[in-house]
Amino acid sequence: MDMTDARWRTATRSSNNGGDCVEVADNLPGRVLVRDSKDRDGGTLSFAPDAWRAFVASVGRAG
């Protein structure tokens, strides 16, 4: 997967003390990438934009 142009941002709900941080890149066409900011080379999840929106909406309702 080519992530050259991915613009990563830390999720707004991540803690500020350096732990439990998730980074999201949603600027690539047709996919949303998610990774652990503590282990950026440890793997990246890829979601279709509709699936990502559904996940975020579901988490928002649960919180």
Buried (B, 14 or more C-beta within 10 A) or exposed (E): EEEEEBEBEEBEEBEEEEEEBBBBBBEBEEBBBBBBBEEEEEEBEBBEEEEBEEEBEEEEEEE
